[in-house]
Every structure is written in structure tokens, then in C-alpha cells.
Amino acid sequence: MAIDLKTVKHISKLARISIEEKKAKKLADDLNSIFEFIEKLNQLNTDKVEPLTSIAETKLQLRHDKIKSENIREQILKNSPNENKDFFVVPKVVE
């Protein structure tokens, strides 16, 4: 998959990000090198490789869930953009 300058400009328009011509060219080159590396990784035979969540061979320590702070509802709701007693009210973001 090759990313050209037209594709970078289209993506930046969709993301509503203004980008200079020089930076767009560099970004296209960078994305192409990333995709080339991904293609190399896709060619590797990983049939006998176990999936990892971490390279460390440690197990996660389990703990009991404990309530550390009680009755902080009012403190949390102070951060809401609009005042409301029960929940956060935020501006609509979907057009």
C-alpha cells in the first residue's frame, strides 16, 4: 500500500488538520516507510510463536477493590461544563 501526497492531504482534510506542502511530503514518505516495515513483519512466520502481553515473565498481582474516597459526587460534578445535580452535561459533538 503506497501513500501519496493526495492521500495525505485528503486524510488531513478529513481530520481537519492543516498541513504544509513540505510536511505533507515528509509525512507521506514516513507513512510509506512504516507500511513497508509492516509488510516485512507480515511476511514473518509466527506459527509457533506464543502471543505475549509483556516480555517480562511476571504475573499480575491481584488485589481487592476497595473504596478509597466516599461522597465525592459534588467535587466531581464541579468539573462539569454545565451545572447539573446528577450527571455531566457536555456540548453535543455529533453534527
C-alpha positions, 0 to 999 in steps of 0.5 A, spaced: 500 500 500 503 506 497 501 513 500 501 519 496 501 526 497 493 526 495 492 521 500 495 525 505 492 531 504 485 528 503 486 524 510 488 531 513 482 534 510 478 529 513 481 530 520 481 537 519 488 538 520 492 543 516 498 541 513 504 544 509 506 542 502 513 540 505 510 536 511 505 533 507 511 530 503 515 528 509 509 525 512 507 521 506 514 518 505 514 516 513 507 513 512 510 509 506 516 507 510 512 504 516 507 500 511 513 497 508 516 495 515 509 492 516 509 488 510 516 485 512 513 483 519 507 480 515 511 476 511 514 473 518 512 466 520 509 466 527 506 459 527 509 457 533 510 463 536 506 464 543 502 471 543 505 475 549 502 481 553 509 483 556 516 480 555 517 480 562 515 473 565 511 476 571 504 475 573 499 480 575 498 481 582 491 481 584 488 485 589 481 487 592 477 493 590 476 497 595 473 504 596 478 509 597 474 516 597 466 516 599 461 522 597 465 525 592 459 526 587 459 534 588 467 535 587 466 531 581 460 534 578 464 541 579 468 539 573 462 539 569 461 544 563 454 545 565 451 545 572 447 539 573 445 535 580 446 528 577 450 527 571 455 531 566 452 535 561 457 536 555 456 540 548 453 535 543 459 533 538 455 529 533 453 534 527 
